[in-house]
Amino acid sequence: MTMTEDGPRAATAPHEERTMRITLRVWRQENAASPGKMVSYRLDDVSPDMSFLEMLDVLNEQLIMEGQDPVAFDHDCREGICGMCGVMINGRAHGNGMHDGAVQTTTCQLHMRSFKDGDTIDVEPWRATAFPVIKDLAVDRRAFDRIIQAGGYISVPTGTAPEAHATPVPKKDADNAFDAATCIGCGACVAACPNASSMLFTAAKVTHLGLLPQGQPERDDRVVNMVAQQDREGFGGCTNIGECSAACPKGISMETISRLNHDLLGALRAGARPKS
């Protein structure tokens, strides 16, 4: 009891942080050639303020203390910018859309307050032929790099940079180009697509350059070469299901795919052909 001006009052109990008990079912796989399986782990005292990756860090600390191999997963900036992180959470890319009112986000920006005490969470790597498993939850996404190498660039003359306002760009084109350029190359579009298509990724890279004056010299060659490389990598075809845009943490619209198809048809009619 404590004495106040109004009389005795019961002492307030110290604030106790609410924690959760979580069961994780994690995909464990030694390498691309080895068979994999789901392995269950239990975590106590999980703070709802942890990010999903911080929760995986806690799991790995626990595994290391027990003398077990930690779970391999991709990560870098942990700010939703770099595109490195990415896992399937309860069957959804980045865990997007699992709860009402949930916003599109990256795995590193998903917090444990999106789950409830006692939940069982399935964690798996991206599933696509073009994204072979390296180990556990880490996959090889270099196929995206090769698509960009095929045409995701512009010609830049050496010398003095031109005046920034010398080439006006319509506001609508600038806005659409910036929207497409927000693609971080995480691969959620591929993982969410039933066909494992990379069309949204390729379209974003084609569109953000094709809408600007600086991207016009290579416009035809760019689209035919990037689409051809996409096919060589083993990605599936686009059937306009829309799961890619729904899973995209940057909310890139399927309109970019329409622009890619428009550019591709125009380039083929003009005689452009992919490099062999």
C-alpha positions in Angstrom: 0.0 0.0 0.0 1.1 3.6 -0.7 -0.2 6.7 1.1 -1.7 9.5 -1.1 -3.5 12.7 -0.2 -6.8 10.7 -0.8 -5.8 7.9 1.5 -4.1 4.5 1.1 -3.9 3.0 -2.4 -2.7 -0.3 -3.7 0.7 -0.2 -5.4 0.6 -0.5 -9.2 2.3 -3.7 -10.4 5.3 -3.1 -12.7 4.4 -3.2 -16.4 5.0 -6.6 -17.9 5.5 -6.9 -21.6 3.0 -9.2 -23.3 4.8 -12.1 -25.0 3.7 -14.9 -27.1 4.4 -18.6 -27.6 4.9 -19.5 -31.2 5.3 -22.8 -33.0 7.4 -22.5 -36.2 7.4 -25.1 -39.0 10.4 -24.3 -41.0 11.6 -25.7 -44.3 15.1 -27.3 -43.8 17.1 -28.3 -46.8 20.9 -28.7 -47.0 21.2 -27.7 -50.7 19.4 -27.8 -54.0 20.3 -31.5 -54.6 19.1 -32.7 -51.1 15.6 -33.5 -50.1 14.0 -31.0 -47.7 11.4 -31.3 -44.9 9.4 -29.1 -42.5 10.9 -29.1 -39.0 9.0 -27.8 -35.9 10.4 -25.5 -33.4 8.8 -23.8 -30.4 9.7 -20.2 -29.3 8.6 -18.8 -25.9 8.7 -15.1 -24.9 8.3 -13.7 -28.5 7.7 -10.0 -28.3 4.9 -8.6 -30.6 7.3 -5.7 -31.4 9.8 -8.0 -33.0 10.0 -8.1 -36.8 9.7 -11.5 -38.4 13.4 -11.6 -39.1 14.2 -10.7 -35.5 12.1 -13.6 -34.5 14.1 -15.9 -36.8 17.3 -14.4 -35.2 16.0 -15.5 -31.8 15.3 -19.0 -33.2 18.8 -19.2 -34.6 20.3 -18.1 -31.3 18.4 -20.9 -29.6 19.5 -23.5 -32.2 23.2 -22.4 -31.8 23.0 -22.7 -28.0 21.6 -26.2 -28.5 24.4 -27.1 -30.9 22.2 -27.3 -33.9 22.6 -25.8 -37.4 20.9 -22.3 -37.6 18.3 -21.6 -40.3 19.7 -20.0 -43.4 17.7 -17.0 -44.7 18.3 -14.0 -46.9 18.4 -10.5 -45.4 20.3 -7.2 -45.7 19.0 -3.8 -45.0 15.9 -4.9 -43.0 14.2 -1.6 -44.0 12.1 -2.9 -46.9 14.4 -1.4 -49.5 17.0 -3.9 -50.7 14.7 -6.8 -51.7 16.9 -9.5 -50.1 14.5 -10.9 -47.6 11.6 -13.0 -48.7 9.9 -16.2 -47.5 6.5 -17.8 -47.8 4.7 -17.3 -44.5 1.6 -19.6 -44.1 1.6 -19.9 -47.9 1.7 -16.2 -48.7 4.7 -14.3 -50.1 6.1 -12.0 -47.3 3.0 -13.0 -45.3 1.0 -10.4 -47.1 -2.8 -10.3 -46.7 -3.0 -12.8 -43.8 -5.1 -10.5 -41.7 -7.8 -7.9 -42.4 -6.4 -4.5 -42.9 -2.9 -5.8 -43.5 -0.7 -3.7 -45.8 1.6 -5.0 -48.5 5.1 -5.3 -46.9 8.4 -7.1 -47.0 9.2 -9.9 -44.6 11.6 -7.7 -42.6 8.8 -5.1 -42.1 6.3 -7.7 -41.0 6.0 -7.7 -37.2 4.9 -10.4 -34.8 1.9 -8.4 -33.6 0.3 -9.7 -36.8 0.1 -13.1 -35.1 -1.5 -14.4 -32.0 -0.3 -16.3 -29.0 -0.2 -20.0 -29.7 -0.1 -19.6 -33.5 1.6 -22.2 -35.7 3.5 -20.5 -38.6 4.8 -22.3 -41.7 7.9 -20.7 -43.2 9.1 -21.8 -46.6 11.4 -20.5 -49.3 10.3 -19.0 -52.7 9.0 -21.9 -54.9 10.1 -21.6 -58.5 12.3 -23.5 -60.9 14.3 -20.4 -61.7 14.9 -19.8 -57.9 16.8 -23.0 -56.8 17.2 -23.4 -53.1 20.7 -22.6 -51.8 20.0 -23.8 -48.2 16.8 -23.8 -46.1 15.0 -20.5 -46.8 17.7 -18.9 -49.0 17.3 -19.1 -52.8 19.4 -18.2 -55.8 17.8 -15.2 -57.5 20.5 -14.4 -59.9 18.1 -15.1 -62.8 16.7 -11.6 -62.1 20.3 -10.2 -62.5 20.6 -11.9 -65.9 17.3 -10.4 -67.0 18.5 -6.9 -66.2 21.8 -7.6 -67.9 19.9 -8.4 -71.1 18.5 -4.9 -71.4 17.9 -3.0 -68.2 20.2 -0.1 -69.0 20.4 3.1 -71.1 23.2 4.7 -73.2 24.8 7.5 -71.3 27.2 9.7 -73.3 30.4 10.7 -71.5 31.1 14.3 -70.8 29.1 17.1 -69.2 25.7 16.1 -67.8 22.8 17.8 -69.6 20.7 20.4 -67.8 18.1 18.7 -65.7 15.2 20.7 -67.3 16.5 20.4 -70.8 14.2 17.4 -71.6 10.7 17.9 -70.2 8.9 14.7 -69.1 5.0 14.7 -68.9 3.9 14.4 -65.3 1.9 11.3 -65.9 4.8 9.5 -67.5 7.1 10.6 -64.7 4.7 9.3 -62.1 4.2 5.9 -63.8 8.0 5.6 -64.3 8.7 6.3 -60.6 6.0 3.8 -59.6 7.5 1.1 -61.7 11.0 1.9 -60.5 10.0 1.1 -56.9 10.5 -2.6 -57.7 13.1 -4.0 -55.3 13.5 -7.3 -57.1 12.5 -9.4 -54.1 10.8 -12.1 -56.1 7.5 -12.1 -54.3 5.7 -11.8 -57.7 7.3 -15.1 -58.8 6.6 -16.9 -55.6 2.9 -15.8 -55.5 2.2 -16.6 -59.2 0.8 -20.1 -59.8 2.9 -20.2 -63.0 6.0 -18.8 -61.3 6.1 -16.0 -63.8 8.4 -13.1 -63.5 6.4 -10.9 -65.8 5.7 -8.2 -63.2 9.4 -7.8 -62.4 10.4 -7.7 -66.1 7.6 -5.3 -66.9 8.6 -2.9 -64.1 12.2 -2.8 -65.3 11.1 -2.3 -69.0 8.4 0.3 -68.1 10.4 2.6 -65.9 13.0 3.1 -68.6 10.7 3.0 -71.6 8.5 5.8 -70.2 11.5 8.3 -70.0 13.3 10.0 -72.9 16.6 8.6 -71.8 15.3 5.0 -72.4 14.2 5.5 -75.9 17.3 4.5 -77.9 17.3 0.9 -76.6 13.5 0.6 -76.2 12.8 -2.0 -78.8 15.9 -4.1 -78.2 15.4 -3.8 -74.4 12.0 -5.4 -74.3 12.6 -8.3 -76.7 15.9 -9.2 -75.1 14.6 -9.0 -71.5 11.6 -11.1 -72.3 13.7 -13.6 -74.2 16.1 -13.9 -71.2 13.1 -14.3 -68.9 12.0 -17.3 -70.9 15.5 -18.8 -71.0 15.6 -18.7 -67.2 12.6 -21.0 -66.9 10.0 -18.6 -65.5 6.4 -19.5 -66.4 4.1 -17.6 -68.7 1.8 -14.8 -67.5 -2.0 -15.6 -67.5 -3.1 -12.4 -65.8 -4.2 -14.0 -62.5 -3.0 -10.9 -60.5 -1.4 -12.6 -57.6 1.9 -10.9 -58.5 0.6 -7.4 -57.9 -1.3 -8.5 -54.8 1.9 -9.9 -53.2 4.2 -7.1 -54.4 5.4 -5.2 -51.3 5.6 -2.0 -53.4 2.1 -2.4 -54.9 3.3 -2.3 -58.5 0.3 -2.4 -60.8 -0.4 -5.0 -63.5 -0.7 -2.0 -65.9 3.1 -2.4 -66.2 2.5 -5.8 -67.8 0.2 -4.2 -70.3 2.9 -1.6 -71.2 5.4 -4.4 -71.6 3.1 -6.3 -74.0 2.5 -3.1 -76.0 6.2 -2.4 -76.3 6.9 -6.0 -77.2 4.4 -6.2 -80.0 5.6 -2.8 -81.4 9.2 -3.9 -81.3 8.5 -7.2 -83.0 6.5 -5.5 -85.7 9.4 -3.1 -86.2 11.7 -6.0 -86.8 13.5 -6.2 -83.4 14.7 -9.7 -82.5 16.4 -11.0 -79.4 20.1 -11.6 -79.3 21.0 -15.3 -79.8 
